[in-house]
Amino acid sequence: MTTQLAGHCHCGAIRVILEPGKPTAELPLRACQCSFCRTRGALTTSDPAAHLFVEAAPGSINRYRFGLRVTDFLLCEECGTYVAAVSETEAGLIGVLNVRGTGLHGFEGREPDPMIYDDETADQRLARRQHRWMPVSVVEVQPSI
Ligand SMILES: [Zn+2]
């Protein structure tokens, strides 16, 4: 039995709900070593059996792309929090959640796995993500926190 995990950006305009699909302790915790993630102290999780729901107040999502430009980094327009990263695939939208940015509980005290993806091509990147990332639903709605 797993319970939903909920968090939100600093200002609360974007709320996230993770249906983990397995106990939180078994979900990965990753520290991507790219400059974007390092400078934000991002710690992310994802699992193909999980599902991430992002509830965002209308107009509150700022999408940022860099590097290979195959990923949308979802930032809060209001407070600047890096909430999640998503990619559109043939199987639908998949992504990772920034556990630290959204204050998700259940990961405290864990040592993250450092990840370095610098040498990947766009194709390699999408292939890896299809095995590791999770389905994501983004809805524009005023979050009720
Ligand atoms: Zn915010």
Backbone and ligand atoms as CSV (ligand in chain L), in Angstrom:
chain,resi,resn,atom,element,x,y,z
A,1,MET,N,N,0.858,-1.191,0.000
A,1,MET,CA,C,0.000,0.000,0.000
A,1,MET,C,C,0.892,1.238,0.000
A,2,THR,N,N,0.641,2.087,-0.940
A,2,THR,CA,C,1.421,3.320,-1.014
A,2,THR,C,C,0.484,4.510,-0.904
A,3,THR,N,N,0.976,5.559,-0.322
A,3,THR,CA,C,0.146,6.742,-0.166
A,3,THR,C,C,0.633,7.845,-1.094
A,4,GLN,N,N,-0.265,8.709,-1.465
A,4,GLN,CA,C,0.097,9.849,-2.296
A,4,GLN,C,C,1.025,10.780,-1.531
A,5,LEU,N,N,1.958,11.363,-2.264
A,5,LEU,CA,C,2.838,12.362,-1.683
A,5,LEU,C,C,2.503,13.690,-2.349
A,6,ALA,N,N,2.399,14.734,-1.558
A,6,ALA,CA,C,2.044,16.032,-2.123
A,6,ALA,C,C,3.073,17.077,-1.728
A,7,GLY,N,N,3.278,18.021,-2.617
A,7,GLY,CA,C,4.185,19.131,-2.337
A,7,GLY,C,C,3.791,20.304,-3.210
A,8,HIS,N,N,4.538,21.379,-3.088
A,8,HIS,CA,C,4.228,22.543,-3.916
A,8,HIS,C,C,5.450,23.445,-4.018
A,9,CYS,N,N,5.386,24.361,-4.974
A,9,CYS,CA,C,6.470,25.334,-5.128
A,9,CYS,C,C,6.442,26.308,-3.957
A,10,HIS,N,N,7.415,27.191,-3.902
A,10,HIS,CA,C,7.532,28.086,-2.748
A,10,HIS,C,C,6.283,28.920,-2.511
A,11,CYS,N,N,5.701,29.455,-3.588
A,11,CYS,CA,C,4.550,30.350,-3.420
A,11,CYS,C,C,3.218,29.619,-3.426
A,12,GLY,N,N,3.209,28.356,-3.844
A,12,GLY,CA,C,1.975,27.584,-3.823
A,12,GLY,C,C,1.159,27.647,-5.111
A,13,ALA,N,N,1.654,28.332,-6.124
A,13,ALA,CA,C,0.901,28.407,-7.388
A,13,ALA,C,C,0.902,27.072,-8.120
A,14,ILE,N,N,1.922,26.260,-7.861
A,14,ILE,CA,C,2.003,24.947,-8.503
A,14,ILE,C,C,2.064,23.871,-7.428
A,15,ARG,N,N,1.125,22.926,-7.527
A,15,ARG,CA,C,1.061,21.829,-6.568
A,15,ARG,C,C,1.387,20.545,-7.293
A,16,VAL,N,N,2.061,19.634,-6.630
A,16,VAL,CA,C,2.375,18.341,-7.241
A,16,VAL,C,C,1.840,17.222,-6.353
A,17,ILE,N,N,1.340,16.180,-7.015
A,17,ILE,CA,C,0.882,14.988,-6.309
A,17,ILE,C,C,1.542,13.795,-6.980
A,18,LEU,N,N,2.254,13.030,-6.178
A,18,LEU,CA,C,2.944,11.849,-6.697
A,18,LEU,C,C,2.231,10.603,-6.192
A,19,GLU,N,N,1.766,9.795,-7.134
A,19,GLU,CA,C,1.279,8.454,-6.781
A,19,GLU,C,C,2.449,7.530,-7.001
A,20,PRO,N,N,3.143,7.131,-5.916
A,20,PRO,CA,C,4.464,6.530,-6.065
A,20,PRO,C,C,4.469,5.112,-6.628
A,21,GLY,N,N,3.403,4.349,-6.456
A,21,GLY,CA,C,3.390,3.000,-7.006
A,21,GLY,C,C,4.231,2.001,-6.218
A,22,LYS,N,N,5.033,2.480,-5.276
A,22,LYS,CA,C,5.839,1.628,-4.403
A,22,LYS,C,C,6.215,2.462,-3.188
A,23,PRO,N,N,6.713,1.829,-2.123
A,23,PRO,CA,C,7.092,2.609,-0.943
A,23,PRO,C,C,8.110,3.704,-1.292
A,24,THR,N,N,7.959,4.858,-0.653
A,24,THR,CA,C,8.827,5.996,-0.954
A,24,THR,C,C,10.298,5.628,-0.828
A,25,ALA,N,N,10.627,4.797,0.156
A,25,ALA,CA,C,12.025,4.435,0.390
A,25,ALA,C,C,12.629,3.685,-0.791
A,26,GLU,N,N,11.786,3.111,-1.652
A,26,GLU,CA,C,12.291,2.365,-2.808
A,26,GLU,C,C,12.381,3.229,-4.062
A,27,LEU,N,N,11.881,4.450,-3.990
A,27,LEU,CA,C,12.008,5.346,-5.141
A,27,LEU,C,C,13.432,5.883,-5.208
A,28,PRO,N,N,13.959,6.094,-6.407
A,28,PRO,CA,C,15.309,6.644,-6.499
A,28,PRO,C,C,15.337,8.107,-6.061
A,29,LEU,N,N,16.503,8.543,-5.644
A,29,LEU,CA,C,16.720,9.961,-5.372
A,29,LEU,C,C,18.010,10.328,-6.098
A,30,ARG,N,N,17.896,11.227,-7.072
A,30,ARG,CA,C,19.022,11.511,-7.952
A,30,ARG,C,C,19.427,12.979,-7.877
A,31,ALA,N,N,20.716,13.188,-7.969
A,31,ALA,CA,C,21.262,14.549,-8.025
A,31,ALA,C,C,21.947,14.713,-9.371
A,32,CYS,N,N,21.212,15.229,-10.337
A,32,CYS,CA,C,21.793,15.463,-11.663
A,32,CYS,C,C,22.895,16.507,-11.518
A,33,GLN,N,N,24.020,16.245,-12.196
A,33,GLN,CA,C,25.196,17.114,-12.032
A,33,GLN,C,C,25.302,18.184,-13.116
A,34,CYS,N,N,24.253,18.399,-13.902
A,34,CYS,CA,C,24.321,19.478,-14.896
A,34,CYS,C,C,24.257,20.815,-14.165
A,35,SER,N,N,24.672,21.881,-14.840
A,35,SER,CA,C,24.774,23.171,-14.153
A,35,SER,C,C,23.409,23.680,-13.711
A,36,PHE,N,N,22.375,23.388,-14.484
A,36,PHE,CA,C,21.033,23.849,-14.102
A,36,PHE,C,C,20.616,23.219,-12.767
A,37,CYS,N,N,20.768,21.903,-12.659
A,37,CYS,CA,C,20.323,21.218,-11.450
A,37,CYS,C,C,21.238,21.498,-10.259
A,38,ARG,N,N,22.544,21.557,-10.500
A,38,ARG,CA,C,23.463,21.799,-9.386
A,38,ARG,C,C,23.225,23.153,-8.756
A,39,THR,N,N,23.049,24.187,-9.585
A,39,THR,CA,C,22.905,25.525,-9.012
A,39,THR,C,C,21.581,25.683,-8.275
A,40,ARG,N,N,20.647,24.761,-8.528
A,40,ARG,CA,C,19.372,24.822,-7.810
A,40,ARG,C,C,19.283,23.791,-6.695
A,41,GLY,N,N,20.315,22.979,-6.559
A,41,GLY,CA,C,20.280,21.937,-5.534
A,41,GLY,C,C,19.174,20.935,-5.762
A,42,ALA,N,N,18.860,20.696,-7.032
A,42,ALA,CA,C,17.715,19.822,-7.334
A,42,ALA,C,C,18.001,18.373,-6.963
A,43,LEU,N,N,17.035,17.739,-6.340
A,43,LEU,CA,C,17.060,16.293,-6.086
A,43,LEU,C,C,15.778,15.745,-6.683
A,44,THR,N,N,15.917,14.793,-7.609
A,44,THR,CA,C,14.740,14.362,-8.346
A,44,THR,C,C,14.430,12.889,-8.104
A,45,THR,N,N,13.178,12.549,-8.381
A,45,THR,CA,C,12.776,11.152,-8.372
A,45,THR,C,C,11.875,10.891,-9.559
A,46,SER,N,N,11.815,9.640,-9.953
A,46,SER,CA,C,10.877,9.202,-10.982
A,46,SER,C,C,10.851,7.684,-10.950
A,47,ASP,N,N,9.728,7.134,-11.361
A,47,ASP,CA,C,9.612,5.684,-11.448
A,47,ASP,C,C,8.517,5.383,-12.463
A,48,PRO,N,N,8.791,4.486,-13.397
A,48,PRO,CA,C,7.792,4.225,-14.439
A,48,PRO,C,C,6.441,3.766,-13.893
A,49,ALA,N,N,6.436,3.177,-12.695
A,49,ALA,CA,C,5.169,2.706,-12.125
A,49,ALA,C,C,4.433,3.800,-11.363
A,50,ALA,N,N,5.069,4.949,-11.218
A,50,ALA,CA,C,4.452,6.063,-10.506
A,50,ALA,C,C,3.693,6.952,-11.493
A,51,HIS,N,N,2.955,7.907,-10.956
A,51,HIS,CA,C,2.311,8.906,-11.804
A,51,HIS,C,C,2.387,10.250,-11.092
A,52,LEU,N,N,2.781,11.253,-11.861
A,52,LEU,CA,C,2.907,12.603,-11.302
A,52,LEU,C,C,1.800,13.491,-11.850
A,53,PHE,N,N,1.095,14.133,-10.937
A,53,PHE,CA,C,0.087,15.124,-11.319
A,53,PHE,C,C,0.612,16.505,-10.940
A,54,VAL,N,N,0.579,17.414,-11.893
A,54,VAL,CA,C,0.994,18.794,-11.644
A,54,VAL,C,C,-0.232,19.682,-11.793
A,55,GLU,N,N,-0.604,20.346,-10.719
A,55,GLU,CA,C,-1.722,21.284,-10.753
A,55,GLU,C,C,-1.143,22.691,-10.700
A,56,ALA,N,N,-1.378,23.440,-11.764
A,56,ALA,CA,C,-0.766,24.763,-11.846
A,56,ALA,C,C,-1.832,25.828,-12.046
A,57,ALA,N,N,-1.755,26.877,-11.277
A,57,ALA,CA,C,-2.656,28.006,-11.489
A,57,ALA,C,C,-2.450,28.516,-12.916
A,58,PRO,N,N,-3.519,28.949,-13.577
A,58,PRO,CA,C,-3.387,29.404,-14.960
A,58,PRO,C,C,-2.271,30.439,-15.106
A,59,GLY,N,N,-1.384,30.202,-16.056
A,59,GLY,CA,C,-0.294,31.146,-16.326
A,59,GLY,C,C,0.895,31.014,-15.391
A,60,SER,N,N,0.874,30.039,-14.499
A,60,SER,CA,C,1.951,29.967,-13.499
A,60,SER,C,C,3.137,29.116,-13.947
A,61,ILE,N,N,3.018,28.427,-15.083
A,61,ILE,CA,C,4.134,27.588,-15.533
A,61,ILE,C,C,4.974,28.331,-16.559
A,62,ASN,N,N,6.252,28.418,-16.259
A,62,ASN,CA,C,7.227,28.965,-17.192
A,62,ASN,C,C,8.063,27.794,-17.688
A,63,ARG,N,N,8.090,27.560,-19.001
A,63,ARG,CA,C,8.827,26.425,-19.554
A,63,ARG,C,C,10.190,26.892,-20.042
A,64,TYR,N,N,11.221,26.210,-19.571
A,64,TYR,CA,C,12.597,26.583,-19.926
A,64,TYR,C,C,13.271,25.416,-20.620
A,65,ARG,N,N,13.942,25.705,-21.737
A,65,ARG,CA,C,14.671,24.668,-22.481
A,65,ARG,C,C,16.107,25.084,-22.670
A,66,PHE,N,N,17.024,24.115,-22.623
A,66,PHE,CA,C,18.415,24.405,-22.923
A,66,PHE,C,C,19.064,23.120,-23.419
A,67,GLY,N,N,20.352,23.165,-23.719
A,67,GLY,CA,C,21.098,21.979,-24.128
A,67,GLY,C,C,20.502,21.358,-25.382
A,68,LEU,N,N,20.102,20.080,-25.269
A,68,LEU,CA,C,19.562,19.357,-26.420
A,68,LEU,C,C,18.140,19.805,-26.767
A,69,ARG,N,N,17.541,20.567,-25.915
A,69,ARG,CA,C,16.214,21.153,-26.141
A,69,ARG,C,C,15.122,20.098,-26.335
A,70,VAL,N,N,15.270,18.956,-25.660
A,70,VAL,CA,C,14.233,17.929,-25.741
A,70,VAL,C,C,13.426,17.874,-24.444
A,71,THR,N,N,13.700,18.777,-23.545
A,71,THR,CA,C,13.077,18.756,-22.221
A,71,THR,C,C,12.488,20.115,-21.895
A,72,ASP,N,N,11.304,20.110,-21.302
A,72,ASP,CA,C,10.752,21.335,-20.734
A,72,ASP,C,C,10.978,21.310,-19.235
A,73,PHE,N,N,11.734,22.260,-18.725
A,73,PHE,CA,C,11.861,22.421,-17.277
A,73,PHE,C,C,10.718,23.327,-16.839
A,74,LEU,N,N,9.894,22.812,-15.940
A,74,LEU,CA,C,8.727,23.571,-15.499
A,74,LEU,C,C,9.119,24.396,-14.275
A,75,LEU,N,N,9.106,25.708,-14.473
A,75,LEU,CA,C,9.459,26.628,-13.394
A,75,LEU,C,C,8.218,27.421,-13.020
A,76,CYS,N,N,8.131,27.806,-11.755
A,76,CYS,CA,C,7.008,28.651,-11.352
A,76,CYS,C,C,7.264,30.080,-11.828
A,77,GLU,N,N,6.292,30.617,-12.529
A,77,GLU,CA,C,6.396,31.979,-13.051
A,77,GLU,C,C,6.512,32.989,-11.901
A,78,GLU,N,N,5.904,32.656,-10.787
A,78,GLU,CA,C,5.834,33.599,-9.671
A,78,GLU,C,C,7.079,33.525,-8.775
A,79,CYS,N,N,7.432,32.325,-8.320
A,79,CYS,CA,C,8.513,32.216,-7.328
A,79,CYS,C,C,9.793,31.624,-7.909
A,80,GLY,N,N,9.757,31.130,-9.150
A,80,GLY,CA,C,10.972,30.650,-9.799
A,80,GLY,C,C,11.367,29.233,-9.450
A,81,THR,N,N,10.596,28.548,-8.621
A,81,THR,CA,C,10.944,27.182,-8.234
A,81,THR,C,C,11.011,26.259,-9.452
A,82,TYR,N,N,12.055,25.449,-9.518
A,82,TYR,CA,C,12.121,24.362,-10.505
A,82,TYR,C,C,11.304,23.218,-9.940
A,83,VAL,N,N,10.182,22.928,-10.595
A,83,VAL,CA,C,9.221,21.955,-10.071
A,83,VAL,C,C,9.454,20.566,-10.650
A,84,ALA,N,N,9.549,20.483,-11.975
A,84,ALA,CA,C,9.654,19.183,-12.639
A,84,ALA,C,C,10.224,19.394,-14.030
A,85,ALA,N,N,10.673,18.295,-14.646
A,85,ALA,CA,C,11.119,18.331,-16.030
A,85,ALA,C,C,10.323,17.305,-16.802
A,86,VAL,N,N,9.876,17.664,-17.988
A,86,VAL,CA,C,9.022,16.763,-18.764
A,86,VAL,C,C,9.481,16.692,-20.214
A,87,SER,N,N,9.201,15.539,-20.835
A,87,SER,CA,C,9.480,15.329,-22.249
A,87,SER,C,C,8.249,14.725,-22.897
A,88,GLU,N,N,7.946,15.197,-24.097
A,88,GLU,CA,C,6.844,14.601,-24.857
A,88,GLU,C,C,7.384,13.392,-25.601
A,89,THR,N,N,6.726,12.234,-25.471
A,89,THR,CA,C,7.150,11.027,-26.176
A,89,THR,C,C,5.947,10.429,-26.883
A,90,GLU,N,N,6.200,9.382,-27.683
A,90,GLU,CA,C,5.091,8.717,-28.364
A,90,GLU,C,C,4.111,8.128,-27.363
A,91,ALA,N,N,4.621,7.755,-26.183
A,91,ALA,CA,C,3.764,7.176,-25.145
A,91,ALA,C,C,3.116,8.241,-24.270
A,92,GLY,N,N,3.338,9.504,-24.596
A,92,GLY,CA,C,2.746,10.570,-23.798
A,92,GLY,C,C,3.805,11.351,-23.046
A,93,LEU,N,N,3.339,12.187,-22.150
A,93,LEU,CA,C,4.242,13.059,-21.403
A,93,LEU,C,C,4.874,12.275,-20.254
A,94,ILE,N,N,6.221,12.326,-20.149
A,94,ILE,CA,C,6.916,11.676,-19.037
A,94,ILE,C,C,7.830,12.700,-18.377
A,95,GLY,N,N,8.194,12.439,-17.116
A,95,GLY,CA,C,9.017,13.434,-16.452
A,95,GLY,C,C,9.619,12.964,-15.142
A,96,VAL,N,N,10.335,13.892,-14.516
A,96,VAL,CA,C,10.888,13.704,-13.180
A,96,VAL,C,C,10.417,14.846,-12.298
A,97,LEU,N,N,10.337,14.558,-11.018
A,97,LEU,CA,C,9.880,15.553,-10.045
A,97,LEU,C,C,11.055,16.029,-9.206
A,98,ASN,N,N,11.156,17.325,-9.010
A,98,ASN,CA,C,12.168,17.874,-8.110
A,98,ASN,C,C,11.633,17.803,-6.676
A,99,VAL,N,N,12.068,16.759,-5.998
A,99,VAL,CA,C,11.608,16.482,-4.639
A,99,VAL,C,C,11.955,17.630,-3.689
A,100,ARG,N,N,13.158,18.150,-3.843
A,100,ARG,CA,C,13.596,19.210,-2.927
A,100,ARG,C,C,12.844,20.517,-3.200
A,101,GLY,N,N,12.715,20.867,-4.482
A,101,GLY,CA,C,12.057,22.130,-4.825
A,101,GLY,C,C,10.611,22.181,-4.380
A,102,THR,N,N,9.955,21.025,-4.368
A,102,THR,CA,C,8.536,20.999,-4.023
A,102,THR,C,C,8.293,20.565,-2.578
A,103,GLY,N,N,9.376,20.353,-1.823
A,103,GLY,CA,C,9.243,20.037,-0.404
A,103,GLY,C,C,8.540,18.719,-0.136
A,104,LEU,N,N,8.733,17.759,-1.024
A,104,LEU,CA,C,8.081,16.459,-0.846
A,104,LEU,C,C,8.711,15.713,0.331
A,105,HIS,N,N,7.887,15.225,1.229
A,105,HIS,CA,C,8.398,14.502,2.390
A,105,HIS,C,C,8.649,13.034,2.058
A,106,GLY,N,N,9.470,12.398,2.861
A,106,GLY,CA,C,9.722,10.980,2.703
A,106,GLY,C,C,11.108,10.668,2.171
A,107,PHE,N,N,11.851,11.703,1.774
A,107,PHE,CA,C,13.187,11.486,1.220
A,107,PHE,C,C,14.288,12.037,2.127
A,108,GLU,N,N,13.889,12.524,3.304
A,108,GLU,CA,C,14.842,13.176,4.195
A,108,GLU,C,C,15.948,12.204,4.615
A,109,GLY,N,N,17.155,12.741,4.699
A,109,GLY,CA,C,18.266,11.953,5.224
A,109,GLY,C,C,18.862,10.980,4.232
A,110,ARG,N,N,18.346,10.950,3.015
A,110,ARG,CA,C,18.893,10.001,2.042
A,110,ARG,C,C,20.015,10.628,1.235
A,111,GLU,N,N,20.977,9.802,0.886
A,111,GLU,CA,C,22.100,10.257,0.063
A,111,GLU,C,C,21.694,10.087,-1.411
A,112,PRO,N,N,21.642,11.178,-2.180
A,112,PRO,CA,C,21.227,11.029,-3.583
A,112,PRO,C,C,22.323,10.406,-4.436
A,113,ASP,N,N,21.912,9.765,-5.527
A,113,ASP,CA,C,22.866,9.234,-6.490
A,113,ASP,C,C,23.252,10.348,-7.461
A,114,PRO,N,N,24.546,10.672,-7.549
A,114,PRO,CA,C,24.954,11.697,-8.515
A,114,PRO,C,C,24.857,11.151,-9.941
A,115,MET,N,N,24.275,11.913,-10.849
A,115,MET,CA,C,24.072,11.460,-12.216
A,115,MET,C,C,24.745,12.434,-13.186
A,116,ILE,N,N,25.461,11.862,-14.154
A,116,ILE,CA,C,26.114,12.690,-15.175
A,116,ILE,C,C,25.665,12.192,-16.551
A,117,TYR,N,N,25.004,13.081,-17.280
A,117,TYR,CA,C,24.430,12.677,-18.572
A,117,TYR,C,C,25.023,13.464,-19.733
A,118,ASP,N,N,26.179,14.105,-19.503
A,118,ASP,CA,C,26.707,15.063,-20.477
A,118,ASP,C,C,26.929,14.494,-21.879
A,119,ASP,N,N,27.305,13.218,-21.965
A,119,ASP,CA,C,27.727,12.689,-23.259
A,119,ASP,C,C,26.595,12.063,-24.074
A,120,GLU,N,N,25.378,12.165,-23.579
A,120,GLU,CA,C,24.273,11.537,-24.296
A,120,GLU,C,C,23.863,12.328,-25.531
A,121,THR,N,N,23.433,11.598,-26.551
A,121,THR,CA,C,22.764,12.243,-27.679
A,121,THR,C,C,21.289,12.397,-27.319
A,122,ALA,N,N,20.565,13.133,-28.138
A,122,ALA,CA,C,19.131,13.314,-27.879
A,122,ALA,C,C,18.409,11.971,-27.909
A,123,ASP,N,N,18.778,11.081,-28.842
A,123,ASP,CA,C,18.123,9.767,-28.936
A,123,ASP,C,C,18.406,8.914,-27.707
A,124,GLN,N,N,19.675,8.921,-27.264
A,124,GLN,CA,C,20.035,8.150,-26.065
A,124,GLN,C,C,19.274,8.669,-24.850
A,125,ARG,N,N,19.138,9.978,-24.810
A,125,ARG,CA,C,18.467,10.581,-23.671
A,125,ARG,C,C,17.003,10.153,-23.600
A,126,LEU,N,N,16.337,10.211,-24.717
A,126,LEU,CA,C,14.927,9.829,-24.721
A,126,LEU,C,C,14.759,8.343,-24.414
A,127,ALA,N,N,15.691,7.504,-24.921
A,127,ALA,CA,C,15.607,6.072,-24.658
A,127,ALA,C,C,15.757,5.789,-23.168
A,128,ARG,N,N,16.723,6.442,-22.535
A,128,ARG,CA,C,16.914,6.238,-21.094
A,128,ARG,C,C,15.669,6.658,-20.323
A,129,ARG,N,N,15.133,7.800,-20.695
A,129,ARG,CA,C,13.996,8.317,-19.946
A,129,ARG,C,C,12.772,7.424,-20.066
A,130,GLN,N,N,12.619,6.776,-21.215
A,130,GLN,CA,C,11.437,5.932,-21.368
A,130,GLN,C,C,11.458,4.776,-20.380
A,131,HIS,N,N,12.657,4.407,-19.892
A,131,HIS,CA,C,12.755,3.340,-18.896
A,131,HIS,C,C,12.673,3.862,-17.468
A,132,ARG,N,N,12.996,5.121,-17.269
A,132,ARG,CA,C,13.134,5.619,-15.894
A,132,ARG,C,C,12.118,6.676,-15.503
A,133,TRP,N,N,11.668,7.463,-16.463
A,133,TRP,CA,C,10.777,8.563,-16.101
A,133,TRP,C,C,9.358,8.053,-15.926
A,134,MET,N,N,8.493,8.908,-15.429
A,134,MET,CA,C,7.125,8.467,-15.115
A,134,MET,C,C,6.106,9.292,-15.897
A,135,PRO,N,N,4.917,8.721,-16.080
A,135,PRO,CA,C,3.865,9.483,-16.740
A,135,PRO,C,C,3.525,10.733,-15.935
A,136,VAL,N,N,3.261,11.812,-16.645
A,136,VAL,CA,C,2.953,13.085,-15.993
A,136,VAL,C,C,1.666,13.651,-16.588
A,137,SER,N,N,0.803,14.171,-15.730
A,137,SER,CA,C,-0.367,14.919,-16.171
A,137,SER,C,C,-0.234,16.340,-15.649
A,138,VAL,N,N,-0.338,17.299,-16.547
A,138,VAL,CA,C,-0.280,18.704,-16.138
A,138,VAL,C,C,-1.657,19.310,-16.362
A,139,VAL,N,N,-2.246,19.838,-15.313
A,139,VAL,CA,C,-3.560,20.494,-15.460
A,139,VAL,C,C,-3.467,21.914,-14.937
A,140,GLU,N,N,-4.124,22.805,-15.653
A,140,GLU,CA,C,-4.204,24.190,-15.203
A,140,GLU,C,C,-5.441,24.340,-14.338
A,141,VAL,N,N,-5.205,24.551,-13.082
A,141,VAL,CA,C,-6.302,24.690,-12.123
A,141,VAL,C,C,-5.740,25.422,-10.919
A,142,GLN,N,N,-6.565,26.171,-10.258
A,142,GLN,CA,C,-6.096,26.844,-9.048
A,142,GLN,C,C,-5.851,25.794,-7.985
A,143,PRO,N,N,-4.607,25.586,-7.533
A,143,PRO,CA,C,-4.369,24.527,-6.555
A,143,PRO,C,C,-5.058,24.853,-5.226
A,144,SER,N,N,-5.579,23.823,-4.601
A,144,SER,CA,C,-6.166,24.005,-3.277
A,144,SER,C,C,-5.210,23.414,-2.269
A,145,ILE,N,N,-4.401,24.244,-1.673
A,145,ILE,CA,C,-3.391,23.759,-0.725
A,145,ILE,C,C,-3.927,23.889,0.697
L,1,ZN,ZN,ZN,5.631,29.339,-7.084
